[in-house]
Amino acid sequence: MIRGLLDAYRRTGADLPFGDPQRAHGVQMEGYYWRFTDVAARRVIVALCGVSMAADGPWGLVALAAHPGGFLRERVTPTARADPRELGVEAGDVLLATPHALRVDLGPDARLDVRLSARRGWSRRAFGGLGPAHAVPGLGQYWHPHLLGATVTGEAQIGAERVDLGAATAYAEKNWGSGFPGEWWWGQAHGFADPEVCVAFAGGRLCCVGPIALAPTAVVATVGSELVRIGPPTGHVAAEVGEGSWRLRARTPLGSLELEGDGQGQVPTALPVPLAGRPRAEARVDQHLAARVSLAVRRGRRLLYRGESTLAGLERGIRVE
């Protein structure tokens, strides 16, 4: 009986404290995202996979995008499986991912085959990237940046170019839930002068309670061995997102984080989003694959890090009806 209750609770999207948010929950959509940043080559490669439920079972959406060049390939697969035991996903014969490897095959000009080692994972065991909100059942979207850095071995085929990714740094996250918020914003960056610095954030406009618009945002950053997470209910994040600009001011009693980003005048890549209940996708996400981000992180009054990356990912999206 207890096991059944725990499974039912988890199917709401929630995780108990010290649970594993990387495992599939059995909700309407499980999303997986990987980002590879090669500073020396000024190259970014993005892979994503969504597993969505339809009346006849789960289906998949896979995409591969790259900067420079505006490269994008995508495909819907009639079958897909998200692993309920650990981090893992399979979409037909197009994508296979485990905690330590990722393979994508979208045709002879769109392939990725990498292994991940020296992983810098999420070090806070009690909760994931949303903090205590992970224990709240029935949220529309949950978010967890489970890989904040890793050494990459392998290569990609991007159009006519074969790319060695041995000098790249990897980032990976997972999101899941019943649907997308009315509007959302997201960002992630490696590529700072300190290669161990990483920042990621996610937020969205959920609903209104009377005159109050609910638009929570969570942000995480690593600086050396320090992991900083700021978001409700223990911290406050003010997010201002406009046309090609992102600005975050995040504070807790223990410290603060400031982030400013812009798309550097680049045309964003229109990434696909799965449509609810149907094996079909639409381009509803504008993601700048190589944007500029300035970052300042403080622990109390002590400045942990200040720097800039020009290979950041910055995104703004609208809900798919």
N, C-alpha and C positions, 0 to 999 in steps of 0.2 A: 504494500500500500504506500509506504513512504517513497519507494522508488518511483511509483507511478505519479505521486504528487510532485516530486522533484522534476520528473520529465515534463509534466504539464506546465510547471512554473517556467522551465527553461524554454518551452515552445512559445512563451510570450515574448521572448527575446532577452529576458533578464538572466543574470548570473549571480549566484550567491557569493558572498565574500570568499576569497581564495579559490574561486572557480577558475575555469579556463575559457575566456571569451573567444579564443581562437577556434574552438570546435564549432561545427555547424549546430544551429539551434533548431532548425526545422520551421523557420518562419517563411514568409512570402518571398523574400529575396536575401541571398547571402552574396556579398560582394568582396572581391579580392583585387588588390592593386599592388603593383611593384614598380619601382622607379630606380633607374640606373644612371648615375651621374659620373661622367668622365671629365674631370676638370682640365686635364692637359689637352684633350682633343676638343673641348668645348662641345661635348655631345651629351644628349639626354635621350634615353629610351624608356618608354612606358609600356607596360603590359597590364591588361585588366581582364577580369572574368566575373560575370554575374551569373548566378544560378537562381532561376525564378521558377515558381510553381505555376503550372497550368492544370486544367481539368484532367489531362491524361498523363500528368507527371512533370518532373523538372526538366527544363531546357536551359541552354547556356548561351551567353553572349561573350565573345572574345574579341579583343582589339589589341593592336600593336601600333604605337605611334613613336615618332622620333624627331628630334631636332639636331642639326639644322635640316632644312628641306621640306618641312611640313608633311612628312610621310605619315600615312594612316591606312591601315587595313583592318577590316572587321568581318565577323561572320557569326551568324546565329546557328547553333547546333541543336538538333532535335532532342538530344539527350545530354544530361549533365548530372554530376553527383558531387555534393559537398560532404566532406568526411565528418561524421559526428564524434569521432574518437580523438582527433588531433587536427592541427592545421593541415588541410589538404583539399584539393579540388580537381575534378576531371571533367572536361567538356568534350564529348565525343572523342574523335582522334585528333583534335585541334590543340588541346592544352592539357597538361598534366603537371601538378604542383604538389610538392611536399615541403616540410620545413626547410629542407636543405637543397632543393633543386627546383628548376622551372624549365619546362619545355613548351614552346609554342610553335605550331606549324600552320600558317595561313597560306601556304603556297610557296613555290620556289623563290619568290622575292620577298618573303615576309616570314622569317623564322628566328627563333631565339632558343638557345640551349645553354643553360648556365647552372653552375653549382655555387652554393653559398657557404662560406666558412668564416671563422673568427667572428661569429655573430654577436652583435650587441643588442640583446633583446630587451624586453620590458622588464625592469627590475623591481617593480612594486607589485608584490604578490596579492595584496588584498583586493585591488580593483584594477581595471584597465584604464584606457585613456579618458573615459568620462567620469572616473572616480566613483563615488557612491551611487551615481545615477545608473550604473550598470545593474544595480539590484532592484530598480523600479520596473515592474512589469508593464508591457504594452506601449513602450515608447515607439514612435514612428520610425526612428533611426537610432542605431547604436554605432559607436566608432571606437576602434582600438588600433593604435599604431604599434604593432607587435615587434617590428624589426627596425631599429634606429641606426643600423649600420652593419655592413658585412663585406668581407673580401669576396670578389667575384672571379670565377674561373669559367671561361667559355666564350661564345661568340654569337653574333646575330647576322642575319642577312637582311639588309635594309635596301630594298630596290636592287640595283646592280652592285652594291657595295657590301663586301664581307667585312664585318666589324669585330675586332678583338676587344673584349670587355675586361681584360685582365687588369686594367688600371682604374676600373670604375668602382664606385661605392654603391651599395644597394640599400634601399629602403622598402618596407612593405607594411601594409595596413589591411584591415578588414572592416567592413561595415555591413550591417544587416538590419532588417526590420520589415514593417508592413508596407512602407511606401516612402516616397521622397517628400521633404517639406516643401512649402510653397516657393521658397527661395533658399539657396544655400551658398556658402562660401567655404573655401578650402585652400590650404597651401602647404607646401613642404619644400625644404631646402637643405641640401648639402652644398659643397662648393665654397665654403668659407676658407679663410687662410688657415684655420685650424681644422684639419680633416675629420676630427672627432666631434665637431659641433654639428648638431642636427636640430631643426625646428619643424614642427608640424602643427596645424590647427584645423579645426572643422567647426562649423556652426550653421545655423539655419533659422529661418523665420517659421515658427511652428504654428502659432494661433494667437488669438487675442482674448484676454479676460477683461471685459469692460473696455476701458480706454487703454489698457496696458498690452503692448505687443510683446509676446514671448519670443526672444531670439537668442537663445543661449549659444555660447561659443566655448570650446575647450582648446587649450594650447599646451603643447609639451615641448621641452627642449633638453638636449643633453650637452653638457659642457664638461669634458673630461669624465670623471666618475659621477658627476652631479646629474641627477634627473629632476627637472622642474616640471610640475604639472599644475596648471591653474585653470579652474573652471568651477561652476556651481557644484555644491552649495558652499564650499569652503573658500572660494575665491571669486573675484568678479572680473569679467572680461568685457570691455567695451569695444565693439567692432564697427568700423565704418567702411563700407564697401561701395565703391562707385564704378564708373565706367573706366576700367583699366587701372583701378587703384584699390589697395587694401591697407587698412590701418587698424592695429590692435593695441590696446592698453590694458594690461592684465596685472592684477594685484592680489596678494594674499597678505596676512600678517607677517609672513616669513620672507617675502620678497616681491619682485615685480619683473615684468617682461614687456618690452616695447618692440613693435614690429611695424615697418612700413614697406610696402611693395608696390611696384608698378610693372606694367607689361612691356616697358621699353619700346613702345610703339609697334610691337610685333602683332601680326595677325594671329589670333588664338586658334588652336586646333579644336574643331567641333567633335568632341568625343561622344560616342553613343551611350544611351541609357535604355535599359529594358522597359518595355511597356507592361504594366501590371496585367497578369493573367493571360497574356498573348505572346507567342514566340516571335516577337518582332521588336526592333529597336528604332529609336529616333535620336538624331543629333540634337541634344538639348543642353549640352555642357560646353562652355567655352573655357578651355584650359590653355594658359600661356605656359609653354614647356620650358622656356628659358627667360624668366623674368628677373627683375632685380628685387632683392630683399635686404633691408638693413635691420639689424637685430641688436638689442641690448638686454642682457639678463643680469639681474641683481639678486643676491641673497642678503636680505636686510639692506643695509646701505653699501655693502661691498659689491663692486662691479665684478661679476664673474666673466663676462665676455661682451665685447662690442665689435661688430664686424659686418661685412657685406658679402652677399653672393649674387652673381649675375646669371646663375643657372637654376633658379628656383622655379617650382611649379606653383601657379596661382590660378584658381578656378572660381567661376561663378556659374550657378545653374538655376534653372526654373523647373517646377514640377511637371512631370509628364502625366497628362490626364488619361 
